[in-house]
Amino acid sequence: MTGKQERFVEAFAITQNASEAARTAGYSEKTAGEIGYENLRKPDIRVAIEERTAEIREKFLNKADEAAQTLFDLSADPNTPPAVRVNAAKEILDRAGLKPVDKSELNISANAKDLDVTERARAILAERIQAGTINMIPQYVEGADTENANECGTM
């Protein structure tokens, strides 16, 4: 491999973006997309990317236990400021899959508990559209045309 290809491998393993990796490796802005695509098709580069990505992943996994212990230590230390302790506790719960339920989801469930499934889906979509968390194509906001639901998008 050339020096640029080695730099491409390193950059791609981090960014997972071929064009960005090509630019970082020193390829021309004009040809970065094409060169990135071509590099990804070369078997020796693919193998090098897979190996480097595995190395990076292993390094992060080795640090995960240390990071979790830091969160536990912060949350248990009475000398840690309360706001930091609360944030550490939230992060621990989030990592454990115990993230708090969004209040808007609770309101939707409470308001829609007696509706059938289709009406519930429409109520959830309407609530999220109103809250600004989903952007719908206007012709599908009213009536929630389920045959054309794939034409709806999210922000």
N, C-alpha and C positions, 0 to 999 in steps of 0.2 A: 504494500500500500504506500501511496505517496504521503507526504506530510499533511497536505490538505485533507486527504481522505481520513487520516488518523484524527485530525482535528474535527472533521465532520462526525466521525464515530463518537468522539467524546461529547460534542455539542448535542448530537441527536439523542444520545443516551440520557441526557439531562432534560432536554426540551420536548422530545418526541415530535418535533416539527422539522421536516426535511428542508424547507426553504430557509427557515431561521438558522438551522444547523449549517447549511451551505454558506450563508452570509457570514456567520461566526467563523467558519473555517477559512474564509478569505476568498470565496468565489464571488464573482461579479453580481451586483444587485440585479442586473438584467437577466442573468442566466441561473440565478440561485434556485428557482423553482424547478427548472428542468434538470439541473445538475443534481439537486437533492433527490429527485425522482429516480434518475439514472443510478445514483449511488445506492439507493435502497434496493435496486434490482441486482446488484452485484453480490454473488454468494459470499465472497470473502469479507465484504463490508457488513453484510447481514449477520454473519457469524460473530464478527468483532462487536457489532452493536449489541447482540444478544448477550455476549460474555460481559461487556462493560455494564449493561443494564442490570445484569444479575449481581455484579460486584457492588454497584450503587445500592441496589435493593437490600443486599445483605448488610451493608454498612448501616443503612437506616434501620433495619430490623434489629441489629445489635444495639443501637442507641434507643430503641423504643422502650425497653425495660428501664433504662436509666431515666428517660424522660418521664415515664409513668411514676417512678419512685420520687422524682423531683416534685411532681404534682401532689403525691401523697404527703411528702414531707412539708410542703408549703401549707396544705390544707390542715395539717395536724399541729403545726408550730404556733403556740399562742403568741409568740413575738412577731409573727407575720401580720401585717395590716389586715383588718377584716375584709376589705374589698378584694385583696389578693387571695385570701383564703376562700372566699365565696367563688371567685372565678376559677380557682384550682378545683374546687369541689364540682362546679358545673362541668369543667373539662373532663374530670374523672367519670362523671355520670354519662356524659355525652359519648365518651369512648367505650363505655360499657353498654351502649345502646339504650340508655335510659334518659334520652333527651326529653325535656318537658313537651307536652302537647301544646301546639300553637292555640292561643285563645280563640282565634277566628275559626279554627277547626271545631272547637268545642261548641261555639255558637251555631255553626252550621249543623252539627249533629243534633243539638237540642231542638233547633227549629224545624229540622227535616225528619225527625224520628218517625212520624206517622205517614210519611210519603212512600210511594213505591220506589223501586230502584231507579227507574228512568227519571222520575221527578226529583229524587235525591241528587242525581248527577247534575241535573239542570240547576238545582238550588246551589250546589257546591260551585259550579261554574259561574253562576250569577254573582255569588258572594265574592269569589276570587277576582272576577272582572271588576266589580265595584271597588274592591280593595286595591286594585291595580297590580295584582300579582300574576294575572294572565291577560294577554292581549288577544282578543278574538276578532275574527273578520266580522264586520258589522252585520252582514246578512244572516249570520248564524247565532247571533246573541239571543234574539227572540226565537223561541220555538226549538232551539237546539236540534237542528236537523241531523239526526244520528247517521244517516247515510253519507253525509258529507263531513263528518266529524274530523276526518283526516286532513281537511283543508283548514282546520283551526290551528293556530300557532301559540307558542308561549313566548314571553319576553325573555 
